[in-house]
Amino acid sequence: MLSKDSKIYVAGHRGLVGSAITANLKARGFNNVIGRTHAELDLLEPAAVRKFFDTERPDSVVLAAAHVGGIGANSTYRADFILENLQIQQNVIGEAFRHGVRRLLFLGSSCIYPREAPQPITEDALLTSPLEYTNEPYAIAKIAGLKLCESLNLQYGTDYVAVMPTNLYGPNDNFDLENSHVLPAMMRKLHLGRLLSEKNFDSIRADLCRRPVPAIAPDASEFEIISALGRFGIYSDHIALWGSGRPLREFMWSEDMADACVHILLSVSFADIVAARGGCDIRNTHINIGTGNETSIAALAAMTAETTGFRGRIEWDSSKPDGTMRKLRDVSRLHSLGWKHRVELPEGINRLYRWYCRN
């Protein structure tokens, strides 16, 4: 296993997932955790990734980098999601293997599971029926990464473990109004809606400066701001959100997820997982990471509106897709490995909004 001086490369160290894992490792006393920004290392470029591994020779790798987005982005940019994620995975996992890295943690996604999988979803539900159409390309890329790790372990004796986190939220998330995950996009819309209702255009402009929106110029007039925000479903008296609000989702605080990942990285081997699951065929050796709790998107919106102080209506645009109606992970394998979440959703939403307002 790893020592405190082991060189651990976290790919995607500035993102929602990678930043939380990096912070967790450092808090545990690991003093040689490294990362590279996109400007320093383009993970889509094979030669650049190979040169990085030639130079740095990490002892362990955490692959938290990915091309990610919400349901709208997944539906629209289907080729980008499968192509870029396959490239990132091939480059990083491939070079880790070629450079003799024995320990790797690959972060997948809960969307790998079939649309109609029995609930709660166990790891063995993988590849049992069709995927959700809206994010099928992204899911296929993540399944390929999972199977690459599993196959390298079986053929070459590496120790590459794949984990499948549920829907995450937390510091350093992407709050893009169109392409981010459901909770940060919802939170920002409700925040801006409250500011509109208060006619607080100075704070709106400050928000837009911190997180630019291409459709809104920094020096836009009040009328132009109102018109532009309306195109995103943001109004002073109501907010328009995608779908019906009926789907059920599981949400996990990113720092909890990071703690689970580091626990697995430090104390759970591929051999441990194989021994625990039994059976003749060795497959589906990944680990679900989640809370085991779920809430409706409508209830999530209500909690987030209360936290942000938005007092207007929430309207649902049923012409937009809901996606899978229910996706609850079975986390019994994770619990059997000695880890359970700590932060419940209401507390997490409050933490995230405080972070958003400070940053």
C-alpha positions in Angstrom: 0.0 0.0 0.0 0.9 3.7 0.0 3.3 5.6 2.3 2.9 9.2 3.3 5.8 10.0 0.8 4.3 8.1 -2.1 3.8 10.3 -5.2 0.1 10.4 -6.0 -1.1 12.0 -9.2 -4.7 13.3 -9.1 -5.9 13.9 -12.6 -8.5 16.6 -12.5 -7.2 18.0 -9.2 -9.1 21.3 -9.6 -12.5 19.9 -10.3 -15.4 19.0 -8.0 -14.1 15.5 -7.4 -10.4 15.9 -7.8 -10.1 18.9 -5.5 -11.9 17.1 -2.7 -9.8 14.0 -3.1 -6.6 16.1 -3.1 -7.6 18.0 0.1 -8.5 14.7 1.8 -5.2 13.1 1.0 -3.3 16.1 2.2 -5.4 16.2 5.4 -4.3 12.6 6.0 -0.6 13.6 5.8 0.2 12.6 2.2 2.9 15.2 1.3 3.6 14.3 -2.4 0.2 14.8 -4.1 0.6 16.3 -7.5 -1.7 17.6 -10.2 -1.6 19.5 -13.4 -4.0 22.1 -14.9 -5.4 21.7 -18.4 -3.0 24.4 -19.6 -0.1 22.5 -18.1 -1.2 19.0 -19.3 -3.9 18.3 -21.9 -5.1 14.8 -21.1 -6.5 14.5 -24.7 -2.9 14.5 -26.1 -1.2 11.1 -25.9 2.3 12.4 -26.3 1.9 15.0 -23.6 0.5 12.4 -21.1 3.3 10.0 -21.9 5.9 12.7 -21.3 4.3 13.6 -18.0 4.5 9.9 -16.8 8.1 9.7 -18.1 9.0 12.7 -16.0 7.0 12.3 -12.9 6.8 8.5 -12.4 3.9 8.5 -9.9 3.4 5.6 -7.5 -0.4 5.9 -7.7 -3.0 7.6 -9.9 -6.5 8.9 -9.2 -8.3 9.5 -12.4 -10.9 12.1 -11.5 -10.7 14.0 -14.8 -13.6 13.7 -17.2 -15.7 15.7 -19.7 -18.9 16.1 -17.7 -22.2 17.9 -17.8 -25.9 17.8 -17.1 -28.7 16.2 -19.1 -28.9 19.1 -21.6 -25.2 18.9 -22.4 -25.2 15.1 -22.6 -28.1 15.2 -25.0 -26.6 17.8 -27.3 -22.9 17.0 -27.4 -23.1 13.3 -27.6 -19.9 12.8 -29.7 -17.8 15.0 -27.4 -18.8 13.1 -24.3 -17.9 9.6 -25.7 -14.8 10.7 -27.7 -13.1 12.9 -25.1 -13.8 10.6 -22.1 -12.5 7.5 -24.0 -9.3 9.5 -25.0 -8.7 10.7 -21.4 -9.1 7.2 -20.0 -7.0 5.5 -22.7 -4.2 8.1 -22.2 -4.1 8.1 -18.4 -4.8 4.5 -17.6 -2.7 3.3 -20.5 0.3 5.3 -19.5 -0.1 4.3 -15.8 0.0 0.7 -16.9 3.0 1.2 -19.3 4.9 3.0 -16.5 4.3 0.3 -13.9 1.8 2.1 -11.7 0.4 -0.6 -9.5 -2.3 1.3 -7.7 -5.0 3.4 -9.6 -8.4 4.6 -8.7 -10.8 5.3 -11.6 -13.9 7.3 -11.0 -16.9 6.4 -13.1 -20.5 7.5 -13.0 -23.8 6.3 -11.8 -25.2 6.7 -15.3 -23.5 3.4 -16.3 -26.5 1.5 -15.1 -29.5 0.5 -17.2 -32.5 2.9 -17.3 -34.8 0.2 -15.9 -32.4 -1.4 -13.4 -34.1 -2.8 -10.3 -33.9 -0.4 -7.3 -31.7 0.1 -5.4 -29.1 -0.6 -8.1 -26.4 -3.2 -7.2 -23.1 -3.4 -9.0 -24.3 -6.5 -10.8 -27.0 -4.6 -12.7 -24.3 -3.4 -15.1 -25.0 -4.3 -18.8 -28.2 -6.1 -18.0 -30.5 -3.9 -20.2 -30.5 -0.7 -22.2 -29.0 2.5 -20.9 -30.8 5.9 -20.5 -30.7 7.4 -24.0 -29.8 11.0 -23.0 -26.4 10.1 -21.5 -25.7 6.8 -23.3 -22.4 7.9 -25.0 -21.0 9.2 -21.7 -22.1 6.0 -19.9 -20.5 3.8 -22.6 -17.2 5.6 -22.2 -17.3 5.2 -18.4 -18.1 1.5 -18.8 -15.1 1.1 -21.1 -12.9 2.7 -18.4 -14.2 0.4 -15.7 -13.7 -2.7 -17.9 -10.2 -1.6 -18.9 -9.2 -1.4 -15.2 -10.9 -4.8 -14.5 -9.3 -6.5 -17.5 -5.8 -5.1 -16.7 -6.1 -6.5 -13.2 -7.2 -9.9 -14.4 -4.6 -10.2 -17.2 -1.6 -8.4 -15.7 -2.1 -8.4 -12.0 -2.5 -4.6 -11.5 -4.5 -3.2 -8.7 -6.8 -0.7 -10.4 -10.1 -0.2 -8.6 -13.1 1.5 -10.2 -15.7 3.4 -8.1 -19.1 4.7 -9.3 -20.1 7.8 -7.3 -23.7 8.9 -7.2 -24.8 12.5 -8.1 -22.2 14.8 -6.4 -22.3 18.4 -5.3 -19.9 20.5 -3.4 -17.1 23.1 -3.6 -15.5 23.8 -7.0 -18.5 22.5 -8.9 -19.4 24.0 -12.2 -22.3 26.5 -11.9 -22.8 27.0 -15.7 -26.5 27.8 -16.3 -26.8 25.3 -19.2 -24.1 22.6 -18.9 -23.7 22.0 -15.2 -25.2 19.3 -13.0 -28.7 19.6 -11.7 -28.1 21.0 -8.2 -25.5 23.7 -9.0 -27.5 25.0 -12.0 -30.7 25.0 -9.9 -28.9 26.8 -7.1 -27.5 29.5 -9.3 -30.9 30.1 -11.1 -32.7 30.5 -7.7 -29.9 32.8 -6.4 -30.2 35.0 -9.5 -34.0 34.9 -9.4 -33.9 36.2 -5.8 -31.5 39.0 -6.8 -33.8 39.9 -9.7 -36.8 40.1 -7.3 -34.8 42.5 -5.1 -33.7 44.5 -8.2 -30.1 44.0 -6.9 -28.3 44.4 -10.2 -25.0 45.2 -8.6 -24.9 41.7 -7.1 -26.1 40.2 -10.3 -23.3 41.8 -12.2 -20.8 40.6 -9.5 -22.1 37.1 -10.0 -21.7 37.4 -13.8 -18.2 38.7 -13.4 -17.2 35.7 -11.2 -18.9 33.2 -13.5 -19.4 34.8 -16.9 -22.4 33.9 -19.1 -21.6 34.3 -22.8 -25.1 35.7 -23.5 -24.6 38.6 -21.1 -22.0 41.3 -21.5 -20.3 42.6 -18.3 -21.6 46.1 -19.0 -25.1 45.0 -20.0 -28.0 47.3 -19.0 -30.7 46.2 -16.5 -33.1 45.5 -19.4 -30.5 43.4 -21.2 -29.8 41.4 -18.1 -33.5 40.7 -17.5 -33.9 39.6 -21.1 -30.8 37.4 -21.1 -31.6 35.7 -17.8 -35.2 35.1 -19.1 -33.7 32.9 -21.8 -32.3 30.7 -19.0 -35.7 30.5 -17.3 -34.8 33.0 -14.6 -37.4 35.6 -13.7 -38.1 37.8 -10.7 -41.3 36.0 -9.8 -40.6 32.4 -11.0 -37.9 30.0 -12.2 -38.4 27.5 -15.0 -36.7 24.1 -14.5 -36.4 21.1 -16.8 -38.8 18.2 -16.7 -41.6 17.3 -14.3 -39.7 17.4 -11.0 -40.9 13.8 -10.3 -37.6 11.9 -10.8 -35.9 10.6 -7.7 -32.2 11.2 -7.3 -29.5 10.4 -4.7 -27.1 13.3 -3.9 -23.8 13.1 -2.1 -21.6 15.8 -0.6 -18.3 15.8 -2.6 -16.1 15.8 0.5 -17.9 12.6 1.7 -17.3 11.0 -1.7 -13.6 12.0 -1.5 -13.3 10.4 1.9 -14.8 7.2 0.6 -12.4 7.2 -2.4 -9.4 7.7 -0.2 -10.5 5.0 2.1 -10.8 2.6 -0.8 -7.5 3.7 -2.3 -5.6 3.1 1.0 -7.3 0.0 2.3 -9.2 -1.9 -0.4 -7.5 -4.0 -3.1 -8.9 -5.6 -6.2 -8.2 -9.0 -4.5 -10.4 -7.9 -1.5 -13.3 -7.1 -3.8 -13.0 -10.4 -5.8 -12.8 -12.4 -2.5 -15.9 -10.6 -1.1 -18.1 -11.0 -4.1 -17.4 -14.7 -4.8 -18.6 -16.5 -7.9 -16.8 -18.1 -10.9 -16.8 -15.2 -13.3 -14.9 -12.1 -12.1 -16.9 -9.1 -13.3 -18.6 -6.0 -11.9 -15.8 -5.5 -9.4 -16.5 -1.8 -9.2 -17.9 -0.2 -6.0 -20.9 2.1 -5.7 -20.4 5.2 -3.7 -23.5 7.0 -2.4 -25.7 7.6 0.6 -28.5 5.1 -0.1 -31.0 8.0 0.3 -33.1 9.6 -2.4 -35.2 12.7 -2.9 -37.4 14.0 -5.8 -36.1 16.8 -8.0 -39.1 18.9 -6.9 -38.2 18.4 -3.2 -34.6 19.3 -4.0 -35.8 22.5 -5.7 -37.9 23.4 -2.7 -35.0 22.9 -0.3 -32.6 24.9 -2.5 -35.2 27.8 -2.9 -35.5 28.0 0.9 -31.7 28.1 1.3 -31.2 30.8 -1.4 -34.1 32.8 -0.1 -36.1 32.7 -3.4 -39.8 33.2 -2.8 -41.2 33.0 -6.3 -42.8 30.1 -8.1 -41.0 27.1 -9.5 -42.4 26.0 -12.8 -41.6 22.7 -14.5 -41.1 22.5 -18.3 -42.4 19.0 -19.1 -41.3 19.4 -22.7 -37.8 18.8 -21.5 -36.7 15.2 -20.7 -36.7 13.9 -17.1 -34.1 11.2 -17.8 -34.3 8.1 -15.7 -37.1 8.3 -13.2 -35.2 6.7 -10.3 -31.5 6.0 -9.7 -30.7 4.8 -6.2 -27.5 3.0 -5.6 -27.2 -0.1 -3.4 -24.2 0.8 -1.2 -24.0 -2.4 0.8 -20.7 -3.3 -0.8 -19.3 0.1 0.3 -20.6 -0.3 3.9 -19.1 -3.8 4.1 -15.8 -2.3 3.3 -16.0 0.0 6.4 -17.3 3.3 5.1 -20.6 5.3 5.4 -21.5 8.9 4.5 -21.8 11.7 7.1 -23.3 14.8 5.5 -27.1 14.7 4.8 -28.6 16.7 1.9 -30.1 19.7 3.8 -26.8 20.4 5.5 -24.9 19.9 2.3 -27.1 22.4 0.4 -26.5 25.0 3.0 -22.7 24.4 2.9 -22.7 24.6 -0.9 -24.7 27.9 -1.0 -22.3 29.5 1.6 -19.4 28.4 -0.5 -21.0 29.7 -3.7 -21.6 33.1 -2.1 -18.0 33.4 -0.9 -16.5 32.3 -4.3 
